[in-house]
Amino acid sequence: MFYIKVSVMRVFYFSPESGVYQGEGFLDERDLERVEALTPIAPPRYAKGEVPVFNATTQSWMLLKVPQKPHLSQ
């Protein structure tokens, strides 16, 4: 019997075009270089009206405010 050591890590996905956070998952460490637009760096907590955006150059997240549509009175 033999064992294969597998190192799975938590990763965070973002859009390669915009950097917008798209979710999280788990990936074998050996596959990290084969997959684009992910980072092991967790995004910051965000509230309603905010969206985390990853900057691949600086390897950091920032929060952007999402413009809110005005509510129309009925």
All heavy atoms as a GROMACS GRO file, in nm:
protein
  601
    1MET      N    1   0.084  -0.117   0.000
    1MET     CA    2   0.000   0.000   0.000
    1MET      C    3   0.089   0.124   0.000
    1MET      O    4   0.193   0.128   0.063
    1MET     CB    5  -0.088  -0.001   0.126
    1MET     CG    6  -0.185   0.114   0.128
    1MET     SD    7  -0.288   0.121   0.277
    1MET     CE    8  -0.401  -0.012   0.245
    2PHE      N    9   0.046   0.227  -0.073
    2PHE     CA   10   0.121   0.351  -0.076
    2PHE      C   11   0.024   0.468  -0.062
    2PHE      O   12  -0.094   0.455  -0.088
    2PHE     CB   13   0.203   0.364  -0.205
    2PHE     CG   14   0.120   0.369  -0.330
    2PHE    CD1   15   0.082   0.490  -0.384
    2PHE    CD2   16   0.078   0.253  -0.394
    2PHE    CE1   17   0.005   0.497  -0.498
    2PHE    CE2   18   0.001   0.257  -0.508
    2PHE     CZ   19  -0.036   0.380  -0.560
    3TYR      N   20   0.077   0.581  -0.020
    3TYR     CA   21  -0.004   0.700   0.000
    3TYR      C   22   0.046   0.813  -0.087
    3TYR      O   23   0.166   0.827  -0.107
    3TYR     CB   24   0.003   0.745   0.147
    3TYR     CG   25  -0.055   0.644   0.242
    3TYR    CD1   26   0.026   0.550   0.304
    3TYR    CD2   27  -0.190   0.643   0.268
    3TYR    CE1   28  -0.027   0.457   0.391
    3TYR    CE2   29  -0.245   0.550   0.354
    3TYR     CZ   30  -0.162   0.457   0.416
    3TYR     OH   31  -0.215   0.365   0.500
    4ILE      N   32  -0.046   0.891  -0.139
    4ILE     CA   33  -0.011   1.009  -0.217
    4ILE      C   34  -0.050   1.130  -0.134
    4ILE      O   35  -0.165   1.142  -0.090
    4ILE     CB   36  -0.084   1.013  -0.352
    4ILE    CG1   37  -0.046   0.892  -0.436
    4ILE    CG2   38  -0.056   1.143  -0.425
    4ILE    CD1   39  -0.126   0.880  -0.563
    5LYS      N   40   0.045   1.216  -0.109
    5LYS     CA   41   0.016   1.337  -0.032
    5LYS      C   42  -0.049   1.440  -0.124
    5LYS      O   43   0.006   1.477  -0.226
    5LYS     CB   44   0.144   1.394   0.028
    5LYS     CG   45   0.118   1.515   0.113
    5LYS     CD   46   0.245   1.570   0.174
    5LYS     CE   47   0.212   1.692   0.256
    5LYS     NZ   48   0.329   1.756   0.308
    6VAL      N   49  -0.166   1.482  -0.088
    6VAL     CA   50  -0.239   1.583  -0.164
    6VAL      C   51  -0.254   1.705  -0.075
    6VAL      O   52  -0.297   1.695   0.039
    6VAL     CB   53  -0.378   1.532  -0.208
    6VAL    CG1   54  -0.453   1.641  -0.282
    6VAL    CG2   55  -0.364   1.408  -0.294
    7SER      N   56  -0.216   1.819  -0.127
    7SER     CA   57  -0.225   1.942  -0.051
    7SER      C   58  -0.334   2.030  -0.113
    7SER      O   59  -0.315   2.087  -0.220
    7SER     CB   60  -0.091   2.014  -0.052
    7SER     OG   61  -0.095   2.124   0.033
    8VAL      N   62  -0.447   2.035  -0.048
    8VAL     CA   63  -0.561   2.111  -0.098
    8VAL      C   64  -0.566   2.244  -0.023
    8VAL      O   65  -0.548   2.248   0.098
    8VAL     CB   66  -0.693   2.034  -0.078
    8VAL    CG1   67  -0.812   2.116  -0.122
    8VAL    CG2   68  -0.688   1.903  -0.155
    9MET      N   69  -0.591   2.350  -0.098
    9MET     CA   70  -0.598   2.481  -0.032
    9MET      C   71  -0.723   2.556  -0.077
    9MET      O   72  -0.778   2.532  -0.185
    9MET     CB   73  -0.473   2.563  -0.059
    9MET     CG   74  -0.447   2.598  -0.202
    9MET     SD   75  -0.289   2.682  -0.227
    9MET     CE   76  -0.302   2.821  -0.121
   10ARG      N   77  -0.766   2.648   0.007
   10ARG     CA   78  -0.881   2.732  -0.023
   10ARG      C   79  -0.835   2.844  -0.116
   10ARG      O   80  -0.733   2.908  -0.091
   10ARG     CB   81  -0.934   2.790   0.107
   10ARG     CG   82  -1.061   2.866   0.095
   10ARG     CD   83  -1.104   2.904   0.235
   10ARG     NE   84  -1.225   2.982   0.233
   10ARG     CZ   85  -1.272   3.045   0.338
   10ARG    NH1   86  -1.208   3.039   0.453
   10ARG    NH2   87  -1.384   3.114   0.330
   11VAL      N   88  -0.912   2.868  -0.222
   11VAL     CA   89  -0.878   2.973  -0.318
   11VAL      C   90  -1.000   3.062  -0.342
   11VAL      O   91  -1.113   3.022  -0.317
   11VAL     CB   92  -0.827   2.915  -0.452
   11VAL    CG1   93  -0.696   2.843  -0.433
   11VAL    CG2   94  -0.930   2.823  -0.516
   12PHE      N   95  -0.973   3.181  -0.392
   12PHE     CA   96  -1.077   3.280  -0.418
   12PHE      C   97  -1.069   3.321  -0.564
   12PHE      O   98  -0.963   3.361  -0.613
   12PHE     CB   99  -1.060   3.400  -0.325
   12PHE     CG  100  -1.060   3.356  -0.181
   12PHE    CD1  101  -0.943   3.321  -0.117
   12PHE    CD2  102  -1.180   3.346  -0.111
   12PHE    CE1  103  -0.943   3.277   0.014
   12PHE    CE2  104  -1.181   3.302   0.020
   12PHE     CZ  105  -1.063   3.267   0.082
   13TYR      N  106  -1.181   3.306  -0.635
   13TYR     CA  107  -1.187   3.334  -0.779
   13TYR      C  108  -1.229   3.478  -0.806
   13TYR      O  109  -1.309   3.534  -0.732
   13TYR     CB  110  -1.286   3.239  -0.847
   13TYR     CG  111  -1.248   3.094  -0.834
   13TYR    CD1  112  -1.304   3.014  -0.735
   13TYR    CD2  113  -1.154   3.037  -0.919
   13TYR    CE1  114  -1.268   2.880  -0.722
   13TYR    CE2  115  -1.118   2.904  -0.907
   13TYR     CZ  116  -1.175   2.826  -0.809
   13TYR     OH  117  -1.139   2.694  -0.795
   14PHE      N  118  -1.175   3.533  -0.914
   14PHE     CA  119  -1.212   3.668  -0.957
   14PHE      C  120  -1.215   3.672  -1.108
   14PHE      O  121  -1.154   3.589  -1.175
   14PHE     CB  122  -1.117   3.774  -0.900
   14PHE     CG  123  -0.972   3.752  -0.936
   14PHE    CD1  124  -0.918   3.806  -1.051
   14PHE    CD2  125  -0.889   3.676  -0.854
   14PHE    CE1  126  -0.785   3.787  -1.084
   14PHE    CE2  127  -0.756   3.656  -0.885
   14PHE     CZ  128  -0.704   3.711  -1.001
   15SER      N  129  -1.285   3.768  -1.164
   15SER     CA  130  -1.292   3.784  -1.309
   15SER      C  131  -1.156   3.827  -1.362
   15SER      O  132  -1.098   3.924  -1.312
   15SER     CB  133  -1.397   3.890  -1.344
   15SER     OG  134  -1.382   3.930  -1.479
   16PRO      N  135  -1.104   3.758  -1.466
   16PRO     CA  136  -0.975   3.800  -1.521
   16PRO      C  137  -0.981   3.937  -1.589
   16PRO      O  138  -0.881   4.006  -1.598
   16PRO     CB  139  -0.940   3.690  -1.622
   16PRO     CG  140  -1.066   3.618  -1.650
   16PRO     CD  141  -1.157   3.641  -1.532
   17GLU      N  142  -1.099   3.978  -1.635
   17GLU     CA  143  -1.113   4.107  -1.701
   17GLU      C  144  -1.129   4.223  -1.603
   17GLU      O  145  -1.067   4.327  -1.617
   17GLU     CB  146  -1.235   4.108  -1.797
   17GLU     CG  147  -1.217   4.021  -1.918
   17GLU     CD  148  -1.255   3.875  -1.892
   17GLU    OE1  149  -1.335   3.849  -1.799
   17GLU    OE2  150  -1.203   3.788  -1.962
   18SER      N  151  -1.214   4.204  -1.502
   18SER     CA  152  -1.247   4.315  -1.412
   18SER      C  153  -1.190   4.301  -1.271
   18SER      O  154  -1.184   4.399  -1.198
   18SER     CB  155  -1.400   4.328  -1.402
   18SER     OG  156  -1.454   4.213  -1.339
   19GLY      N  157  -1.154   4.180  -1.232
   19GLY     CA  158  -1.106   4.157  -1.096
   19GLY      C  159  -1.217   4.136  -0.994
   19GLY      O  160  -1.191   4.112  -0.877
   20VAL      N  161  -1.343   4.142  -1.038
   20VAL     CA  162  -1.457   4.128  -0.946
   20VAL      C  163  -1.461   3.987  -0.887
   20VAL      O  164  -1.446   3.888  -0.958
   20VAL     CB  165  -1.591   4.159  -1.019
   20VAL    CG1  166  -1.710   4.126  -0.932
   20VAL    CG2  167  -1.595   4.305  -1.060
   21TYR      N  168  -1.480   3.981  -0.757
   21TYR     CA  169  -1.487   3.855  -0.682
   21TYR      C  170  -1.598   3.767  -0.737
   21TYR      O  171  -1.709   3.813  -0.761
   21TYR     CB  172  -1.514   3.888  -0.535
   21TYR     CG  173  -1.535   3.769  -0.445
   21TYR    CD1  174  -1.434   3.676  -0.423
   21TYR    CD2  175  -1.656   3.751  -0.380
   21TYR    CE1  176  -1.453   3.568  -0.338
   21TYR    CE2  177  -1.676   3.644  -0.295
   21TYR     CZ  178  -1.574   3.552  -0.276
   21TYR     OH  179  -1.593   3.446  -0.191
   22GLN      N  180  -1.566   3.637  -0.756
   22GLN     CA  181  -1.665   3.545  -0.812
   22GLN      C  182  -1.694   3.424  -0.724
   22GLN      O  183  -1.775   3.341  -0.762
   22GLN     CB  184  -1.621   3.498  -0.951
   22GLN     CG  185  -1.618   3.609  -1.051
   22GLN     CD  186  -1.586   3.562  -1.191
   22GLN    OE1  187  -1.506   3.470  -1.210
   22GLN    NE2  188  -1.647   3.623  -1.288
   23GLY      N  189  -1.626   3.412  -0.611
   23GLY     CA  190  -1.656   3.301  -0.523
   23GLY      C  191  -1.529   3.235  -0.472
   23GLY      O  192  -1.418   3.283  -0.493
   24GLU      N  193  -1.549   3.121  -0.404
   24GLU     CA  194  -1.435   3.051  -0.348
   24GLU      C  195  -1.449   2.902  -0.372
   24GLU      O  196  -1.556   2.853  -0.408
   24GLU     CB  197  -1.422   3.080  -0.199
   24GLU     CG  198  -1.539   3.034  -0.116
   24GLU     CD  199  -1.524   3.072   0.029
   24GLU    OE1  200  -1.563   3.184   0.065
   24GLU    OE2  201  -1.473   2.989   0.105
   25GLY      N  202  -1.340   2.831  -0.352
   25GLY     CA  203  -1.340   2.687  -0.370
   25GLY      C  204  -1.213   2.628  -0.312
   25GLY      O  205  -1.138   2.696  -0.242
   26PHE      N  206  -1.191   2.503  -0.342
   26PHE     CA  207  -1.072   2.432  -0.296
   26PHE      C  208  -1.002   2.374  -0.416
   26PHE      O  209  -1.067   2.326  -0.510
   26PHE     CB  210  -1.109   2.324  -0.196
   26PHE     CG  211  -1.163   2.379  -0.068
   26PHE    CD1  212  -1.298   2.404  -0.052
   26PHE    CD2  213  -1.077   2.411   0.036
   26PHE    CE1  214  -1.348   2.458   0.066
   26PHE    CE2  215  -1.125   2.466   0.154
   26PHE     CZ  216  -1.260   2.488   0.168
   27LEU      N  217  -0.869   2.379  -0.417
   27LEU     CA  218  -0.792   2.336  -0.532
   27LEU      C  219  -0.664   2.269  -0.484
   27LEU      O  220  -0.604   2.313  -0.386
   27LEU     CB  221  -0.758   2.459  -0.618
   27LEU     CG  222  -0.699   2.436  -0.755
   27LEU    CD1  223  -0.800   2.368  -0.846
   27LEU    CD2  224  -0.659   2.568  -0.817
   28ASP      N  225  -0.625   2.164  -0.554
   28ASP     CA  226  -0.497   2.098  -0.525
   28ASP      C  227  -0.386   2.198  -0.555
   28ASP      O  228  -0.385   2.263  -0.659
   28ASP     CB  229  -0.483   1.974  -0.612
   28ASP     CG  230  -0.362   1.891  -0.576
   28ASP    OD1  231  -0.252   1.948  -0.559
   28ASP    OD2  232  -0.376   1.768  -0.565
   29GLU      N  233  -0.292   2.211  -0.463
   29GLU     CA  234  -0.182   2.306  -0.478
   29GLU      C  235  -0.108   2.289  -0.610
   29GLU      O  236  -0.058   2.384  -0.668
   29GLU     CB  237  -0.084   2.289  -0.361
   29GLU     CG  238  -0.053   2.416  -0.289
   29GLU     CD  239   0.036   2.391  -0.169
   29GLU    OE1  240   0.148   2.340  -0.187
   29GLU    OE2  241  -0.008   2.424  -0.058
   30ARG      N  242  -0.099   2.166  -0.659
   30ARG     CA  243  -0.027   2.139  -0.785
   30ARG      C  244  -0.096   2.201  -0.905
   30ARG      O  245  -0.034   2.220  -1.009
   30ARG     CB  246  -0.012   1.988  -0.807
   30ARG     CG  247   0.073   1.921  -0.698
   30ARG     CD  248   0.071   1.773  -0.716
   30ARG     NE  249  -0.065   1.724  -0.688
   30ARG     CZ  250  -0.099   1.596  -0.680
   30ARG    NH1  251  -0.009   1.503  -0.699
   30ARG    NH2  252  -0.223   1.561  -0.654
   31ASP      N  253  -0.223   2.234  -0.893
   31ASP     CA  254  -0.299   2.291  -1.004
   31ASP      C  255  -0.303   2.443  -1.004
   31ASP      O  256  -0.360   2.504  -1.095
   31ASP     CB  257  -0.442   2.237  -1.003
   31ASP     CG  258  -0.447   2.088  -1.027
   31ASP    OD1  259  -0.360   2.036  -1.101
   31ASP    OD2  260  -0.537   2.022  -0.972
   32LEU      N  261  -0.244   2.506  -0.903
   32LEU     CA  262  -0.252   2.653  -0.892
   32LEU      C  263  -0.201   2.726  -1.015
   32LEU      O  264  -0.258   2.825  -1.058
   32LEU     CB  265  -0.176   2.701  -0.769
   32LEU     CG  266  -0.245   2.681  -0.635
   32LEU    CD1  267  -0.155   2.727  -0.522
   32LEU    CD2  268  -0.377   2.752  -0.630
   33GLU      N  269  -0.091   2.679  -1.071
   33GLU     CA  270  -0.031   2.749  -1.185
   33GLU      C  271  -0.109   2.727  -1.315
   33GLU      O  272  -0.090   2.800  -1.411
   33GLU     CB  273   0.113   2.706  -1.202
   33GLU     CG  274   0.201   2.751  -1.087
   33GLU     CD  275   0.345   2.706  -1.102
   33GLU    OE1  276   0.382   2.657  -1.209
   33GLU    OE2  277   0.420   2.722  -1.004
   34ARG      N  278  -0.195   2.629  -1.318
   34ARG     CA  279  -0.272   2.598  -1.439
   34ARG      C  280  -0.402   2.674  -1.449
   34ARG      O  281  -0.463   2.679  -1.554
   34ARG     CB  282  -0.301   2.447  -1.445
   34ARG     CG  283  -0.179   2.365  -1.464
   34ARG     CD  284  -0.218   2.221  -1.482
   34ARG     NE  285  -0.126   2.141  -1.402
   34ARG     CZ  286  -0.150   2.022  -1.360
   34ARG    NH1  287  -0.264   1.964  -1.387
   34ARG    NH2  288  -0.061   1.957  -1.289
   35VAL      N  289  -0.447   2.729  -1.339
   35VAL     CA  290  -0.576   2.798  -1.336
   35VAL      C  291  -0.554   2.948  -1.323
   35VAL      O  292  -0.476   2.992  -1.240
   35VAL     CB  293  -0.661   2.746  -1.217
   35VAL    CG1  294  -0.796   2.814  -1.216
   35VAL    CG2  295  -0.676   2.595  -1.224
   36GLU      N  296  -0.622   3.023  -1.406
   36GLU     CA  297  -0.609   3.170  -1.403
   36GLU      C  298  -0.714   3.231  -1.310
   36GLU      O  299  -0.814   3.169  -1.278
   36GLU     CB  300  -0.629   3.227  -1.543
   36GLU     CG  301  -0.516   3.195  -1.638
   36GLU     CD  302  -0.536   3.265  -1.771
   36GLU    OE1  303  -0.593   3.376  -1.774
   36GLU    OE2  304  -0.495   3.206  -1.871
   37ALA      N  305  -0.691   3.353  -1.275
   37ALA     CA  306  -0.787   3.436  -1.201
   37ALA      C  307  -0.830   3.375  -1.068
   37ALA      O  308  -0.948   3.365  -1.037
   37ALA     CB  309  -0.908   3.468  -1.288
   38LEU      N  310  -0.730   3.336  -0.989
   38LEU     CA  311  -0.758   3.293  -0.852
   38LEU      C  312  -0.643   3.335  -0.763
   38LEU      O  313  -0.534   3.364  -0.810
   38LEU     CB  314  -0.783   3.142  -0.843
   38LEU     CG  315  -0.672   3.045  -0.879
   38LEU    CD1  316  -0.571   3.029  -0.768
   38LEU    CD2  317  -0.733   2.911  -0.909
   39THR      N  318  -0.670   3.341  -0.635
   39THR     CA  319  -0.570   3.381  -0.537
   39THR      C  320  -0.596   3.310  -0.405
   39THR      O  321  -0.713   3.281  -0.374
   39THR     CB  322  -0.571   3.534  -0.514
   39THR    OG1  323  -0.471   3.568  -0.418
   39THR    CG2  324  -0.705   3.583  -0.467
   40PRO      N  325  -0.492   3.283  -0.328
   40PRO     CA  326  -0.515   3.229  -0.194
   40PRO      C  327  -0.546   3.340  -0.091
   40PRO      O  328  -0.576   3.313   0.024
   40PRO     CB  329  -0.382   3.161  -0.161
   40PRO     CG  330  -0.281   3.236  -0.239
   40PRO     CD  331  -0.351   3.279  -0.366
   41ILE      N  332  -0.542   3.465  -0.136
   41ILE     CA  333  -0.568   3.580  -0.048
   41ILE      C  334  -0.719   3.603  -0.038
   41ILE      O  335  -0.785   3.627  -0.138
   41ILE     CB  336  -0.500   3.707  -0.102
   41ILE    CG1  337  -0.350   3.684  -0.120
   41ILE    CG2  338  -0.528   3.827  -0.011
   41ILE    CD1  339  -0.280   3.790  -0.202
   42ALA      N  340  -0.772   3.595   0.083
   42ALA     CA  341  -0.916   3.614   0.104
   42ALA      C  342  -0.956   3.759   0.080
   42ALA      O  343  -0.883   3.850   0.118
   42ALA     CB  344  -0.955   3.572   0.245
   43PRO      N  345  -1.073   3.780   0.019
   43PRO     CA  346  -1.121   3.917   0.003
   43PRO      C  347  -1.164   3.974   0.138
   43PRO      O  348  -1.196   3.899   0.230
   43PRO     CB  349  -1.241   3.902  -0.090
   43PRO     CG  350  -1.288   3.763  -0.069
   43PRO     CD  351  -1.166   3.682  -0.036
   44PRO      N  352  -1.169   4.107   0.148
   44PRO     CA  353  -1.216   4.168   0.273
   44PRO      C  354  -1.367   4.147   0.288
   44PRO      O  355  -1.437   4.120   0.191
   44PRO     CB  356  -1.183   4.316   0.254
   44PRO     CG  357  -1.182   4.336   0.106
   44PRO     CD  358  -1.133   4.206   0.048
   45ARG      N  359  -1.414   4.163   0.412
   45ARG     CA  360  -1.559   4.159   0.434
   45ARG      C  361  -1.622   4.276   0.358
   45ARG      O  362  -1.563   4.383   0.352
   45ARG     CB  363  -1.591   4.170   0.582
   45ARG     CG  364  -1.551   4.048   0.660
   45ARG     CD  365  -1.587   4.069   0.807
   45ARG     NE  366  -1.551   3.953   0.883
   45ARG     CZ  367  -1.639   3.866   0.930
   45ARG    NH1  368  -1.767   3.884   0.911
   45ARG    NH2  369  -1.598   3.760   0.997
   46TYR      N  370  -1.740   4.250   0.307
   46TYR     CA  371  -1.806   4.358   0.233
   46TYR      C  372  -1.954   4.362   0.270
   46TYR      O  373  -2.011   4.264   0.315
   46TYR     CB  374  -1.788   4.342   0.082
   46TYR     CG  375  -1.835   4.209   0.026
   46TYR    CD1  376  -1.960   4.198  -0.033
   46TYR    CD2  377  -1.755   4.096   0.032
   46TYR    CE1  378  -2.003   4.077  -0.084
   46TYR    CE2  379  -1.797   3.975  -0.020
   46TYR     CZ  380  -1.921   3.966  -0.077
   46TYR     OH  381  -1.965   3.846  -0.128
   47ALA      N  382  -2.011   4.478   0.253
   47ALA     CA  383  -2.151   4.500   0.290
   47ALA      C  384  -2.234   4.523   0.165
   47ALA      O  385  -2.181   4.532   0.053
   47ALA     CB  386  -2.160   4.623   0.381
   48LYS      N  387  -2.364   4.535   0.184
   48LYS     CA  388  -2.453   4.565   0.073
   48LYS      C  389  -2.408   4.694   0.007
   48LYS      O  390  -2.374   4.792   0.075
   48LYS     CB  391  -2.596   4.581   0.126
   48LYS     CG  392  -2.697   4.603   0.017
   48LYS     CD  393  -2.836   4.609   0.075
   48LYS     CE  394  -2.937   4.632  -0.036
   48LYS     NZ  395  -3.074   4.636   0.013
   49GLY      N  396  -2.400   4.692  -0.125
   49GLY     CA  397  -2.355   4.811  -0.198
   49GLY      C  398  -2.206   4.815  -0.221
   49GLY      O  399  -2.155   4.913  -0.274
   50GLU      N  400  -2.133   4.709  -0.182
   50GLU     CA  401  -1.989   4.702  -0.204
   50GLU      C  402  -1.956   4.572  -0.277
   50GLU      O  403  -2.028   4.473  -0.266
   50GLU     CB  404  -1.911   4.701  -0.071
   50GLU     CG  405  -1.928   4.825   0.011
   50GLU     CD  406  -1.854   4.816   0.143
   50GLU    OE1  407  -1.850   4.706   0.204
   50GLU    OE2  408  -1.799   4.919   0.185
   51VAL      N  409  -1.845   4.574  -0.350
   51VAL     CA  410  -1.799   4.454  -0.419
   51VAL      C  411  -1.646   4.447  -0.410
   51VAL      O  412  -1.579   4.546  -0.434
   51VAL     CB  413  -1.847   4.451  -0.567
   51VAL    CG1  414  -1.791   4.565  -0.648
   51VAL    CG2  415  -1.813   4.319  -0.632
   52PRO      N  416  -1.591   4.330  -0.371
   52PRO     CA  417  -1.446   4.314  -0.368
   52PRO      C  418  -1.391   4.300  -0.510
   52PRO      O  419  -1.449   4.230  -0.593
   52PRO     CB  420  -1.423   4.185  -0.290
   52PRO     CG  421  -1.554   4.150  -0.228
   52PRO     CD  422  -1.659   4.215  -0.311
   53VAL      N  423  -1.281   4.368  -0.537
   53VAL     CA  424  -1.214   4.363  -0.667
   53VAL      C  425  -1.066   4.334  -0.642
   53VAL      O  426  -1.002   4.402  -0.562
   53VAL     CB  427  -1.232   4.496  -0.745
   53VAL    CG1  428  -1.155   4.493  -0.876
   53VAL    CG2  429  -1.380   4.524  -0.769
   54PHE      N  430  -1.014   4.233  -0.713
   54PHE     CA  431  -0.875   4.193  -0.694
   54PHE      C  432  -0.786   4.260  -0.797
   54PHE      O  433  -0.816   4.261  -0.917
   54PHE     CB  434  -0.860   4.041  -0.705
   54PHE     CG  435  -0.726   3.991  -0.663
   54PHE    CD1  436  -0.689   3.990  -0.530
   54PHE    CD2  437  -0.635   3.945  -0.756
   54PHE    CE1  438  -0.565   3.945  -0.489
   54PHE    CE2  439  -0.511   3.898  -0.717
   54PHE     CZ  440  -0.476   3.898  -0.584
   55ASN      N  441  -0.674   4.316  -0.752
   55ASN     CA  442  -0.574   4.376  -0.840
   55ASN      C  443  -0.459   4.275  -0.852
   55ASN      O  444  -0.384   4.255  -0.756
   55ASN     CB  445  -0.525   4.508  -0.783
   55ASN     CG  446  -0.425   4.577  -0.872
   55ASN    OD1  447  -0.340   4.514  -0.934
   55ASN    ND2  448  -0.433   4.709  -0.877
   56ALA      N  449  -0.447   4.210  -0.967
   56ALA     CA  450  -0.345   4.106  -0.986
   56ALA      C  451  -0.204   4.163  -0.982
   56ALA      O  452  -0.110   4.093  -0.945
   56ALA     CB  453  -0.370   4.033  -1.117
   57THR      N  454  -0.186   4.290  -1.018
   57THR     CA  455  -0.054   4.353  -1.017
   57THR      C  456  -0.002   4.370  -0.875
   57THR      O  457   0.111   4.336  -0.844
   57THR     CB  458  -0.058   4.490  -1.089
   57THR    OG1  459  -0.107   4.470  -1.221
   57THR    CG2  460   0.080   4.551  -1.094
   58THR      N  461  -0.087   4.422  -0.787
   58THR     CA  462  -0.046   4.446  -0.648
   58THR      C  463  -0.078   4.328  -0.556
   58THR      O  464  -0.042   4.331  -0.438
   58THR     CB  465  -0.114   4.572  -0.592
   58THR    OG1  466  -0.257   4.551  -0.592
   58THR    CG2  467  -0.078   4.695  -0.673
   59GLN      N  468  -0.149   4.229  -0.611
   59GLN     CA  469  -0.190   4.112  -0.532
   59GLN      C  470  -0.266   4.152  -0.407
   59GLN      O  471  -0.239   4.107  -0.296
   59GLN     CB  472  -0.067   4.026  -0.495
   59GLN     CG  473  -0.001   3.960  -0.614
   59GLN     CD  474  -0.089   3.851  -0.673
   59GLN    OE1  475  -0.117   3.752  -0.609
   59GLN    NE2  476  -0.133   3.870  -0.796
   60SER      N  477  -0.366   4.240  -0.428
   60SER     CA  478  -0.446   4.286  -0.315
   60SER      C  479  -0.591   4.311  -0.358
   60SER      O  480  -0.619   4.333  -0.476
   60SER     CB  481  -0.387   4.414  -0.256
   60SER     OG  482  -0.388   4.517  -0.353
   61TRP      N  483  -0.680   4.307  -0.260
   61TRP     CA  484  -0.822   4.335  -0.282
   61TRP      C  485  -0.852   4.480  -0.246
   61TRP      O  486  -0.787   4.537  -0.159
   61TRP     CB  487  -0.908   4.245  -0.194
   61TRP     CG  488  -0.904   4.100  -0.229
   61TRP    CD1  489  -0.825   4.005  -0.174
   61TRP    CD2  490  -0.985   4.035  -0.327
   61TRP    NE1  491  -0.852   3.883  -0.232
   61TRP    CE2  492  -0.950   3.898  -0.326
   61TRP    CE3  493  -1.083   4.077  -0.416
   61TRP    CZ2  494  -1.009   3.805  -0.410
   61TRP    CZ3  495  -1.142   3.983  -0.500
   61TRP    CH2  496  -1.106   3.848  -0.496
   62MET      N  497  -0.954   4.534  -0.310
   62MET     CA  498  -1.008   4.664  -0.270
   62MET      C  499  -1.160   4.653  -0.277
   62MET      O  500  -1.214   4.565  -0.345
   62MET     CB  501  -0.956   4.775  -0.360
   62MET     CG  502  -0.995   4.763  -0.504
   62MET     SD  503  -0.923   4.897  -0.599
   62MET     CE  504  -0.913   4.819  -0.758
   63LEU      N  505  -1.228   4.740  -0.206
   63LEU     CA  506  -1.373   4.743  -0.210
   63LEU      C  507  -1.419   4.860  -0.294
   63LEU      O  508  -1.372   4.972  -0.276
   63LEU     CB  509  -1.430   4.755  -0.069
   63LEU     CG  510  -1.413   4.634   0.021
   63LEU    CD1  511  -1.467   4.664   0.161
   63LEU    CD2  512  -1.482   4.513  -0.037
   64LEU      N  513  -1.511   4.833  -0.386
   64LEU     CA  514  -1.570   4.939  -0.467
   64LEU      C  515  -1.717   4.952  -0.432
   64LEU      O  516  -1.785   4.853  -0.406
   64LEU     CB  517  -1.557   4.907  -0.616
   64LEU     CG  518  -1.416   4.903  -0.674
   64LEU    CD1  519  -1.423   4.875  -0.823
   64LEU    CD2  520  -1.342   5.033  -0.649
   65LYS      N  521  -1.763   5.074  -0.429
   65LYS     CA  522  -1.906   5.101  -0.405
   65LYS      C  523  -1.983   5.074  -0.534
   65LYS      O  524  -1.940   5.114  -0.642
   65LYS     CB  525  -1.928   5.246  -0.363
   65LYS     CG  526  -1.861   5.283  -0.232
   65LYS     CD  527  -1.951   5.252  -0.119
   65LYS     CE  528  -1.885   5.301   0.010
   65LYS     NZ  529  -1.937   5.234   0.125
   66VAL      N  530  -2.095   5.008  -0.520
   66VAL     CA  531  -2.183   4.982  -0.634
   66VAL      C  532  -2.286   5.093  -0.637
   66VAL      O  533  -2.354   5.117  -0.537
   66VAL     CB  534  -2.253   4.846  -0.620
   66VAL    CG1  535  -2.349   4.822  -0.734
   66VAL    CG2  536  -2.149   4.734  -0.612
   67PRO      N  537  -2.298   5.163  -0.751
   67PRO     CA  538  -2.398   5.270  -0.758
   67PRO      C  539  -2.539   5.214  -0.735
   67PRO      O  540  -2.574   5.110  -0.790
   67PRO     CB  541  -2.385   5.325  -0.900
   67PRO     CG  542  -2.255   5.273  -0.951
   67PRO     CD  543  -2.225   5.148  -0.875
   68GLN      N  544  -2.615   5.280  -0.653
   68GLN     CA  545  -2.751   5.237  -0.623
   68GLN      C  546  -2.850   5.312  -0.711
   68GLN      O  547  -2.838   5.432  -0.730
   68GLN     CB  548  -2.785   5.263  -0.475
   68GLN     CG  549  -2.693   5.190  -0.378
   68GLN     CD  550  -2.709   5.040  -0.388
   68GLN    OE1  551  -2.819   4.988  -0.392
   68GLN    NE2  552  -2.597   4.969  -0.392
   69LYS      N  553  -2.947   5.239  -0.763
   69LYS     CA  554  -3.053   5.302  -0.840
   69LYS      C  555  -3.149   5.370  -0.742
   69LYS      O  556  -3.180   5.314  -0.637
   69LYS     CB  557  -3.129   5.199  -0.922
   69LYS     CG  558  -3.050   5.138  -1.032
   69LYS     CD  559  -3.135   5.043  -1.111
   69LYS     CE  560  -3.056   4.978  -1.223
   69LYS     NZ  561  -3.136   4.884  -1.300
   70PRO      N  562  -3.195   5.489  -0.777
   70PRO     CA  563  -3.291   5.554  -0.688
   70PRO      C  564  -3.424   5.477  -0.690
   70PRO      O  565  -3.464   5.425  -0.794
   70PRO     CB  566  -3.309   5.694  -0.747
   70PRO     CG  567  -3.257   5.684  -0.887
   70PRO     CD  568  -3.161   5.568  -0.892
   71HIS      N  569  -3.485   5.464  -0.574
   71HIS     CA  570  -3.615   5.398  -0.564
   71HIS      C  571  -3.724   5.494  -0.606
   71HIS      O  572  -3.727   5.611  -0.566
   71HIS     CB  573  -3.641   5.350  -0.421
   71HIS     CG  574  -3.544   5.244  -0.378
   71HIS    ND1  575  -3.542   5.118  -0.433
   71HIS    CD2  576  -3.445   5.245  -0.287
   71HIS    CE1  577  -3.447   5.046  -0.376
   71HIS    NE2  578  -3.385   5.122  -0.288
   72LEU      N  579  -3.814   5.444  -0.688
   72LEU     CA  580  -3.925   5.527  -0.732
   72LEU      C  581  -4.043   5.512  -0.637
   72LEU      O  582  -4.079   5.401  -0.598
   72LEU     CB  583  -3.968   5.487  -0.874
   72LEU     CG  584  -3.859   5.501  -0.982
   72LEU    CD1  585  -3.911   5.447  -1.114
   72LEU    CD2  586  -3.820   5.646  -0.998
   73SER      N  587  -4.105   5.622  -0.601
   73SER     CA  588  -4.224   5.617  -0.517
   73SER      C  589  -4.343   5.577  -0.601
   73SER      O  590  -4.357   5.620  -0.715
   73SER     CB  591  -4.250   5.752  -0.453
   73SER     OG  592  -4.140   5.791  -0.374
   74GLN      N  593  -4.431   5.500  -0.542
   74GLN     CA  594  -4.550   5.458  -0.616
   74GLN      C  595  -4.670   5.540  -0.579
   74GLN      O  596  -4.693   5.586  -0.479
   74GLN     CB  597  -4.579   5.311  -0.589
   74GLN     CG  598  -4.473   5.225  -0.650
   74GLN     CD  599  -4.512   5.077  -0.642
   74GLN    OE1  600  -4.628   5.043  -0.627
   74GLN    NE2  601  -4.415   4.992  -0.653
   0.00000   0.00000   0.00000
